[in-house]
């Protein structure tokens, strides 16, 4: 058990630098007591990956990250055999009978564990982050089902590897494709959206307590306004924090059109979005007042 209650989860996450709402606290608590993976969906930039990192800090466990991408297969996610080491072993055995030698070739000594196998072989619980699973292929998603339901994997030459300690598994998805019902059945579910103005202000105040209250309020109002303008890539929470740090570095007391224009590239990452916002900066006079 990683947490004693949802409130305990929230307190530990806060000490780890993550401000969780009631739904997130409960999901983190249930993932521990039910020993089920937690599937976290939502738009890019709402803190899904950061939640996994914070959970690792909050539970004092090692974070093992599997970054998903198109074409990812089990050799990159699970294991590979150390062929060079196996070859050296064969050479060292000289003329030893093959039947005696081959039984030692496919043992843990010659395994090169990748993130998934590392998590299962760990003698202590770890936090396993399977990040952006929607970017991988459906075949890889199907491969994961055994690990997610039984906390074990099958290696043809070696056998079945069961988890030595049940890991805390966090799966994130930006919903670029729909994940299967089979995977969803094996997981608890949490949807993270962009925070409300009050929530984002609280995050900013927690991360940057020295920032003047008025400036923090204006910064959050501006970012919230950007997200409502249909941009190709709305600013993430991380970009809000990065922009706030820039404003502090520039010793800004009050936001104005000039400082916003000169620092927009911190928030806006597409030329089309930048042109749209810069052409309409006059609307800032109505933001954060």
C-alpha positions as CSV (number, residue, x, y, z in Angstrom):
1,X,0.0,0.0,0.0
2,X,1.5,3.3,-1.1
3,X,-1.0,5.7,0.6
4,X,-3.2,5.4,3.7
5,X,-6.1,7.4,2.3
6,X,-6.9,9.9,-0.5
7,X,-6.0,12.7,1.9
8,X,-2.6,11.0,2.6
9,X,-2.0,10.8,-1.1
10,X,-2.8,14.5,-1.6
11,X,-0.5,15.5,1.3
12,X,2.4,13.4,0.0
13,X,1.9,14.6,-3.5
14,X,1.8,18.2,-2.3
15,X,5.1,17.7,-0.5
16,X,6.4,16.2,-3.7
17,X,5.5,19.5,-5.5
18,X,2.2,18.4,-7.1
19,X,-1.1,20.0,-6.3
20,X,-3.8,17.3,-6.8
21,X,-7.5,17.7,-6.9
22,X,-9.9,15.3,-5.1
23,X,-10.3,13.0,-8.1
24,X,-6.5,12.7,-8.6
25,X,-5.9,12.0,-4.9
26,X,-8.5,9.2,-4.9
27,X,-7.2,7.7,-8.1
28,X,-3.6,7.6,-6.7
29,X,-4.9,6.0,-3.5
30,X,-7.0,3.4,-5.3
31,X,-4.2,2.5,-7.7
32,X,-2.1,1.5,-4.7
33,X,-4.7,-0.5,-2.7
34,X,-6.2,-2.2,-5.7
35,X,-2.8,-2.8,-7.3
36,X,-4.1,-1.8,-10.7
37,X,-2.4,0.4,-13.3
38,X,-3.7,4.0,-13.6
39,X,-4.5,5.2,-17.1
40,X,-4.2,9.0,-17.3
41,X,-5.6,10.7,-20.3
42,X,-6.0,14.3,-21.3
43,X,-4.6,17.0,-23.6
44,X,-0.8,17.5,-23.9
45,X,0.6,19.7,-21.2
46,X,-1.8,19.2,-18.4
47,X,0.6,17.4,-16.1
48,X,0.1,13.7,-16.8
49,X,3.8,12.8,-16.9
50,X,4.5,15.1,-14.0
51,X,1.9,13.2,-11.9
52,X,3.9,10.0,-12.4
53,X,7.1,11.8,-11.4
54,X,5.4,13.2,-8.4
55,X,4.0,9.8,-7.4
56,X,7.5,8.4,-7.5
57,X,8.8,11.2,-5.2
58,X,5.7,10.9,-2.9
59,X,6.2,7.1,-2.5
60,X,10.0,7.3,-2.4
61,X,10.2,4.8,-5.2
62,X,12.5,4.6,-8.3
63,X,10.9,6.0,-11.4
64,X,11.3,3.8,-14.5
65,X,10.1,5.4,-17.7
66,X,9.1,3.7,-20.9
67,X,8.7,6.4,-23.6
68,X,6.4,5.1,-26.3
69,X,6.7,5.8,-30.0
70,X,5.6,4.3,-33.4
71,X,7.4,1.1,-34.0
72,X,8.2,0.3,-30.4
73,X,8.5,-3.4,-29.8
74,X,9.2,-5.8,-27.0
75,X,13.0,-5.8,-27.5
76,X,13.1,-2.1,-26.6
77,X,10.4,-2.3,-23.9
78,X,11.1,-5.7,-22.3
79,X,14.5,-7.3,-22.9
80,X,17.3,-8.2,-25.3
81,X,19.8,-11.0,-25.0
82,X,23.4,-9.9,-24.5
83,X,24.7,-11.7,-27.6
84,X,28.3,-10.5,-27.2
85,X,28.4,-11.9,-23.6
86,X,26.8,-15.1,-24.8
87,X,29.5,-15.5,-27.5
88,X,32.3,-14.9,-25.0
89,X,30.7,-17.6,-22.8
90,X,30.5,-20.1,-25.6
91,X,34.2,-19.4,-26.5
92,X,35.2,-19.9,-22.9
93,X,33.4,-23.3,-22.8
94,X,35.6,-24.6,-25.6
95,X,34.6,-28.2,-26.5
96,X,32.0,-28.6,-23.8
97,X,28.9,-30.5,-25.0
98,X,26.2,-28.3,-26.5
99,X,23.5,-29.8,-24.2
100,X,25.4,-28.6,-21.2
101,X,26.3,-25.2,-22.5
102,X,22.9,-24.1,-23.9
103,X,21.1,-24.4,-20.6
104,X,23.2,-21.6,-19.2
105,X,22.9,-19.3,-22.3
106,X,19.4,-18.1,-21.6
107,X,19.6,-17.2,-17.9
108,X,19.2,-13.8,-16.1
109,X,23.0,-13.3,-16.3
110,X,22.7,-12.8,-20.1
111,X,19.5,-10.7,-20.1
112,X,19.6,-7.0,-20.9
113,X,16.4,-5.8,-19.1
114,X,14.6,-2.9,-20.6
115,X,12.1,-0.7,-18.6
116,X,9.3,-3.1,-18.3
117,X,11.4,-6.0,-17.2
118,X,13.5,-3.8,-14.9
119,X,10.2,-2.9,-13.1
120,X,9.3,-6.6,-12.7
121,X,12.7,-7.7,-11.6
122,X,13.1,-5.0,-9.0
123,X,13.1,-6.4,-5.4
124,X,11.5,-3.2,-4.2
125,X,8.3,-1.5,-5.6
126,X,9.0,1.0,-8.3
127,X,6.9,3.5,-10.2
128,X,6.7,2.5,-13.9
129,X,5.7,5.3,-16.3
130,X,4.4,4.0,-19.7
131,X,4.4,7.4,-21.3
132,X,2.2,8.4,-24.3
133,X,1.0,4.8,-25.0
134,X,-1.2,6.2,-27.8
135,X,1.9,6.8,-29.9
136,X,2.7,3.1,-30.0
137,X,1.1,0.5,-32.3
138,X,-1.9,-1.6,-31.4
139,X,0.3,-4.7,-31.5
140,X,2.5,-3.3,-28.7
141,X,-0.5,-2.3,-26.7
142,X,-1.7,-5.9,-27.0
143,X,1.7,-7.2,-25.8
144,X,1.3,-5.2,-22.6
145,X,-1.9,-6.8,-21.5
146,X,-0.3,-9.7,-19.7
147,X,2.0,-7.4,-17.7
148,X,-0.9,-5.1,-16.8
149,X,-3.3,-7.8,-15.7
150,X,-1.0,-10.3,-14.0
151,X,2.2,-8.3,-13.4
152,X,4.2,-10.9,-15.3
153,X,5.7,-11.4,-18.8
154,X,6.6,-14.4,-20.8
155,X,10.1,-14.7,-22.4
156,X,10.2,-17.7,-24.8
157,X,13.7,-18.8,-24.1
158,X,13.6,-18.1,-20.3
159,X,10.1,-18.6,-19.1
160,X,7.6,-16.5,-17.1
161,X,8.8,-13.6,-15.1
162,X,6.6,-12.5,-12.2
163,X,6.9,-9.2,-10.5
164,X,9.1,-9.5,-7.4
165,X,7.3,-6.5,-5.9
166,X,4.1,-5.0,-7.4
167,X,5.0,-1.8,-9.2
168,X,2.9,1.4,-9.3
169,X,2.1,1.7,-13.0
170,X,1.0,5.0,-14.6
171,X,0.0,4.9,-18.3
172,X,-0.4,8.3,-20.1
173,X,-2.2,9.0,-23.3
174,X,-2.8,12.2,-25.3
175,X,-5.7,10.5,-27.1
176,X,-4.1,10.7,-30.6
177,X,-5.7,7.3,-31.1
178,X,-8.2,5.3,-29.1
179,X,-6.8,2.7,-26.7
180,X,-8.5,-0.7,-26.6
181,X,-11.2,-1.8,-24.3
182,X,-9.0,-4.7,-23.2
183,X,-6.4,-2.3,-21.9
184,X,-9.0,0.0,-20.3
185,X,-10.5,-3.0,-18.4
186,X,-7.2,-3.6,-16.7
187,X,-6.8,0.0,-15.5
188,X,-8.2,2.6,-13.2
189,X,-9.0,5.8,-15.2
190,X,-8.2,9.4,-14.6
191,X,-8.8,12.3,-17.0
192,X,-6.8,15.4,-16.5
193,X,-7.8,18.6,-18.2
194,X,-6.3,22.1,-18.1
195,X,-6.7,23.5,-14.6
196,X,-9.2,26.2,-13.7
197,X,-7.9,29.7,-13.1
198,X,-8.0,29.1,-9.3
199,X,-6.2,25.8,-9.6
200,X,-3.5,27.2,-11.9
201,X,-2.9,30.2,-9.7
202,X,-2.5,27.8,-6.7
203,X,0.0,25.8,-8.7
204,X,1.9,28.9,-9.6
205,X,1.9,30.1,-6.0
206,X,3.1,26.7,-4.7
207,X,6.0,26.6,-7.3
208,X,7.0,30.2,-7.1
209,X,6.0,31.5,-3.7
210,X,8.1,34.7,-4.1
211,X,6.2,35.9,-7.1
212,X,4.0,39.0,-6.3
213,X,0.4,38.0,-6.0
214,X,-0.9,40.6,-8.5
215,X,1.7,39.5,-11.1
216,X,0.9,35.8,-10.6
217,X,-2.8,36.6,-11.0
218,X,-2.3,38.5,-14.2
219,X,0.0,35.9,-15.7
220,X,-2.5,33.1,-15.0
221,X,-5.4,35.2,-16.5
222,X,-3.4,35.8,-19.6
223,X,-2.5,32.1,-20.1
224,X,-6.1,31.1,-19.5
225,X,-7.2,33.6,-22.1
226,X,-4.7,32.1,-24.6
227,X,-6.2,28.6,-24.1
228,X,-9.6,29.9,-25.0
229,X,-8.5,31.3,-28.4
230,X,-8.4,28.0,-30.3
231,X,-4.6,27.9,-30.7
232,X,-2.9,25.0,-32.5
233,X,-0.9,24.3,-29.3
234,X,-2.3,26.0,-26.2
235,X,0.3,26.7,-23.4
236,X,0.9,23.9,-21.0
237,X,1.1,24.2,-17.2
238,X,4.9,23.8,-17.5
239,X,5.0,26.7,-20.0
240,X,3.0,28.9,-17.6
241,X,5.6,28.2,-14.9
242,X,8.5,28.8,-17.3
243,X,6.9,32.1,-18.4
244,X,6.4,33.1,-14.8
245,X,10.1,32.5,-14.1
246,X,11.0,34.7,-17.1
247,X,8.8,37.5,-15.7
248,X,10.6,37.2,-12.4
249,X,14.0,37.3,-14.1
250,X,12.9,40.4,-15.9
251,X,11.8,41.9,-12.6
252,X,8.3,42.6,-14.0
253,X,5.8,44.2,-11.5
254,X,2.8,44.5,-13.8
255,X,2.1,42.9,-17.2
256,X,1.8,45.2,-20.2
257,X,1.6,44.7,-23.9
258,X,5.3,45.2,-24.5
259,X,6.5,42.6,-22.0
260,X,3.9,40.2,-23.2
261,X,5.0,40.6,-26.9
262,X,8.7,40.2,-26.1
263,X,8.2,37.0,-24.0
264,X,5.4,35.3,-26.1
265,X,7.8,32.7,-27.6
266,X,8.0,31.2,-24.1
267,X,4.3,30.4,-24.3
268,X,3.6,30.1,-28.0
269,X,5.4,27.4,-30.1
270,X,3.8,27.7,-33.5
271,X,4.2,30.6,-36.0
272,X,0.5,30.6,-36.8
273,X,-0.4,30.9,-33.1
274,X,2.2,33.6,-32.6
275,X,1.0,35.7,-35.5
276,X,-2.6,35.4,-34.3
277,X,-1.9,36.4,-30.7
278,X,0.5,39.2,-31.6
279,X,-2.1,40.7,-34.0
280,X,-4.6,40.9,-31.3
281,X,-2.6,41.9,-28.2
282,X,-4.9,44.9,-27.7
283,X,-7.3,42.5,-26.0
284,X,-4.8,42.2,-23.2
285,X,-6.2,45.4,-21.7
286,X,-9.3,43.3,-20.7
287,X,-7.3,40.4,-19.2
288,X,-6.5,40.0,-15.6
289,X,-8.1,43.3,-14.6
